[in-house]
Amino acid sequence: MTDAHPLLIILGIVAVIVGGIAFGYWLLITTEGVYLGRKVVIWLYDVYATRYDGIKKYQRHHEQQFLVQPLLDILDPMRDPLILDVATGTARFPLALVSNPGFQGRVIGVDLSRKMLSVAAGKLKGETRTDLICAPAETLPFPSETFDVVACLEALEFMTRREPVLEELLRVLRPGGLLLISNRINAPEMIGKTYSSEGLAEALGELGILEVYIDDWQVDYELAWATKDGESEATLARDLDEVLLCPSCLQAIMKSEGKLWRCPNCQHIVNVGTDGVVEVITANAGD
């Protein structure tokens, strides 16, 4: 009996270490830091920015077949919409849009990972129909009812709180405009961070969305296509200097002055990085 005690102690220590490693892997890798707060999520995306596309192993023709072309079919005959892509990451969606000959509009990508945006800027270099902005999804620097389409793909489950993000997405979407969001499925490890299909439709319904269609997309995601209630004229493609709202006073559209943007109302300045990213937020935002 005495000889068993050291072995039991060693086994207990090993179990604790293995459990700690497994828990750490779940916190940092499996759930991508979402339970540790926004700063950790952003830091992880910054770390993996240059390798992100390779890790995801996405195929461009799949983006066209299952995302861009169905979107363009829904928008037809509108060929030049103004589109906002929230949590754009490495700009997969904007790149797929501007690569499609049927798309003649403009797309603005927003993200909080500055390094992901830097990678996105490299991929979109020379493309004149895209803009990239470092800003949070909960407080988008645009007037209400601005965009014809608002998208948020493979990101909602990593937001600190989902409902304020959904509210903000709908705020900047014009009446009659299209909301396109992904919903994480087959992910029991994302406790409290995902919706069931019915739960997502209900959450959107509580925000005034009456028409929601949910379709299969990927193994781990489904797509929700939702139309904002009401009617309005299409915004259509516009330059950033027509829609970038001052994040300070929220009263005026920013004016471009080369390497910075200035608010004509409160004189607030927003810098532009050497890669062209508009830095509404210049440092990793906390919770």
N, C-alpha and C positions, 0 to 999 in steps of 0.2 A: 504494500500500500504506500509505503514511504517512497519507493522508487517511482511511483506513478505521478507524484506531485510535480516534479520538474517537467515531465512530458506534457502534463495538462497545462502547465503555465506557458510552455512554448507554443502549444497548439492555440491557446487563448490569444497570445500575442500575435501569432500568424493570422488568426481569424480577424483580429482588430485591424491589422495592417491591410489585409485583403479587402475587408469591408470599407476601410477608409479610401483605398484606391478606387474601388468600385463606385463609392459615393462621389468622389472627386471627379471621376470620369463622367458620371451622370450629370453633375453640376456644370462642368466646363465643356464637355464634348457633346454628349447626347442631347442636352437641352440648350446648348450654346450659350450658357451663362445667364439665361433669362431670369432665374430665381435669385441671382446675385446682384441684380440691378442693371440699369441702362449702361453705366460706365463700363462694366465688364463685358456686356454684349458688344459695345462699340470697339473696345480694345481687342476682343477676339477677332472681329471682322477686319480690323486694321492689321492684325498679325497675319491673317490668312488671305489678305487682299490679292496679292500677286499669284496665289495658287488657287483662288476660289473657283474660277471657271474649270480648272482641271479637276478639282475635287468634286464639283457638281456633275461633271461629265455630260453636260447638256449638248444637244445636237441642234445646230441652227435650223435645219430643215424641219425639225419637230416644232420649233418655235413658230415657224411660218405656217405649218399645217394645222396645228392645234390651238394657236393663239391669235396670230396676226390676221390670217385669212378669214377665220370666223368673225373677228371683230370688224374687218373691212366689209364683210358681207352684211353685217347688221347695220353698219353706218351708211351703206349704199343708198342713195347716190352721192352722199357727202364724201368727198375725197380729200378734203383739206381741213380736218378737225384740229382743234387745239387740245392736246392730250397731256395730262399730268401723271407721271409715274412716281409714286411715293415708295420710299425704300428701294430705290432703283439699283443699288449695289454697283455691279460692274457694267450697268447699262445694257443688259441683255435685251430687255424689251424695247428701249429706244433704238438700239442697233437693228433689231429685227424689223421694226417699223420702217425706218428710213431705207432699209435694204429692199423693201418691197416696192416694186414699180407702181403699184396701185395706191400707194400712200403719198399724198402731196401736202400733208399737213405739217404741224410743228409739235415737238414733244419736249417737255421739261422734266428732268429727272431730279428728284430730291432724296437726300440720304444724310445720315449723321456720321457715317464712317468716312473720314476725310481721305484715307488711303484707298478705300474702295472707289471713291469718286475720282481719285487721281488715275486709277486703272481705267475707269470708264472714260475719262477725258482722253487717254491715249488711244482707246479703241475708236472714239468718235472724232479724232483729230481731222480737221478739214471739213467736217460735216457742218453745214450752216443752218440746219433746221432743228438743232438740238441745243439745249442749255442745261447746265448742271449746277445745282444749288446745295450747299450744306446747310440744312435746316431741319428742325424736328417735325415729326408727323402731326403732333398735337397742336402746333401753332404754325400753320403754313403761311408764308408771306405773300398771300394773294387775296384780292377782294372776293367777297362772296359771289357765288353763281357765275364763275368765270369760265370753267372748262367744259368742253363737250364730252370728254371722257376722263374719268379719274380711275387709275389702277393702283392696286397695292398687292403685289404678288410674292408669295413665299415669305411673308414678313409679319403678318398680323399677330401670330402666336409669339413673336419675340418682342412685342411692345409691352411696356410696363403695365399699361391698362388699355384694353382693346376698345372699350366703348367711347372714350374721348377721341380716339383716332377715327373711328367710324363716323362720329359726329362731324369731325373736321373734314374728312373726305367729302361728306355730303354737303358741307357748307360751301366749299369751293366749286361744287358741281352745279351747273345750271339746271333749272327745271326741264325735265324731258331728256337730260343728259344720261349717259351710261356709266354706271359704277361697275368695275371689274375687279373682284378680289378673289384670292385663293383661300381655301379652308383646309387646314391640316387634318388628315384622317389617318387611321391606323397608327396612332401615336399615344398609347396609354401612358407613356412616360411624361407627356406634357400636361401634367395634372393642373386643371384650372386654366389652361392657356388655349384651349381649342373649343370649337363648337361642334355639336352634331349638326347634320344638315338642317334638321328642323329648328335647332336652336339658333343657327345663323339667320335663317329666314325670319324667325321670330324677333331676333335682335334688330334686324333691318326694318321689320314691320313697325317696331316701337319707335323707330326714327323717321317714320313716314314713307318708307318704301313699300309700295303696294304690289309691285310686279317684280318677282325674283325667280330666276331660272337657274338651277344648280345642275352642273354637268360634270361627268368624269373628265379628268385631265391627266394626272400622273398617278403613280402607285400610292404616293403619300399625300396627294392633293386633289381636291375637286375645285371647280371654278364656279363662282356665283356671278351671274350677269343680272344686274338690277337697274331698273329705270327709275330715276327720281321723279316723283309725282309733279305734275304740272307741265306747262309748255312754255317755250321761249325760243327766240331765234338763235340759230347756231352762232357761236362765237367765231369759229373758223381760225385759221392760223394767224397768230399775232406775234410780234417781236416781244422780247422780255421787257423792253422799256414801256410797254403798254399794260403790263400786268403785275410787275414786281412791286408789291406793297411795302411801304416802310415798316419794318418790324418793331420800330420804336414807338412812333406816334399813331400808326395804323390809320393815318389820315390822307396820305398822298402817295402817288406812284413815284418810285425812285427814278432818278435820271442818271444815265451813264456818263461818266467822265473818264473814259479810258480804263485805267486800272482800278477804278473804284466807282461806286454808285453813291449818290447823295440825295437825301430827301429834301425837296424844295420847301417843305413846311418846317421841319425841326432841325434840318442840317445834319441829321444822323448819317454816318458814313458806313458803307459796307464795302469791304475790300474784295478784290478779285485775285486769285492765286495765279502764279506763273503758268499754270496749266489751264487757266480759263474758268476754274470753278468759282462761282459767286459764294463768298463765305459769310452768309448771314450769321451762322454760328462758327466761330473760329477755333473753339476748343471743345473737347468732349463734354457734352452736357450731362449733368447729373440727373437724379430722379427729381 
